[in-house]
């Protein structure tokens, strides 16, 4: 414990840029306590890969699509599977939330924070939408400002207390309510084998077995069917916006849908080495190809968006491509669920 | 995706300095992290989202100047909020916020309500009452 404090008095926090905020925070914060876990490994153990299309959950009037599990779930699952004890708190007022943060930082502990990107001044302005489920790490205070390791940024940065309070206590859905979380007990030795098995089992189940049409592989088909009729249902103008949102959710910073396919493929590759299962390497390569199919879809969707000549043929073709993604992922997850781990 | 295929389509929205990270395979098929300055489809979609926002802001502005709606509606568009979000920031029901978007109702709003809106939009009460 003394050692940790000593290190933290110099506010030493090893920041590594990652692809996604939540798995990135896990990887960075656990490493701080000597638990080396790569971002893809955290993503895989946390069964982060997913798909969901929710036409009734609209953000600025555009139906929502997600390529990952709900925010917070990866963190919860990884902590549980690795036996890391986490303290987690939400607050009724910004003042209480900021005071509590200061107290934990004074103990020399880096803290994970839920926040809205809209209020983070270091984000490129074009990315600052009201997205409330961004994760970042505060690891110290200097001259009144907070030292921030935002996992999707290349370097560490600083933020003033006012902006941080605004970001942590943004309103809307889901309201972060100043949520902060930090490990209080990290085991010295961890075996990844069983957590990997549990993570894979859960991912297969989430992708294949949820008995609702909006989720998993079924969700992709659900979206594909709706996408086909966007122009006639909502008009050309909105159709392009809807389509644009699908791409953004797939490719945008920290949300990366195809990115998540590649990250999960990276996880399978790492898992193959740990569990000594060559089948997982083969499935990793297969998922890499599926990720490429997703990118082809995004590329073509981008062209339709750009031309704005929303003819029904192109939407029909895009729909077929999505059906192809669904078919390929279904095969992959069925195979994965049958691998003897 | 191969390492060499990681797109590097920069555009001004990233402000040149901002790179995101991807996982891609090297020649041996091993996954490695690679940074990217952007990708065309994402840039297109992002730009489009902003064009839509800017258009709505301009429309709202014109309607405020024409006396059809109150500045509340304009600033809501400008800060990329929607009705439920704005209502939760000012602690009102959606129908109340909607009422405040009528110029006649807006003009009778008390100081404390105006301050709430100004705080939500991060502007002064003067700026709220006189849009640029």
Interface residues (C-beta under 8 A of the other chain):
Chain A: X17 X18 X19 X40 X60 X61 X118 X124 X125 X126 X127 X129 X130 X152 X153 X154 X171 X172 X173 X175 X240 X241 X243 X244 X245 X247 X248 X251 X252 X253 X254 X256 X258 X259 X262 X263 X265 X266 X269 X270 X284 X285 X288 X291 X292 X295 X298 X299 X301 X302 X303 X305 X306
Chain B: X1 X13 X14 X15 X18 X19 X20 X21 X22 X23 X24 X25 X29 X30 X31 X33 X35 X39 X40 X41 X42 X44 X45 X46 X48 X49 X50 X52 X80 X81 X82 X84 X85 X88 X89
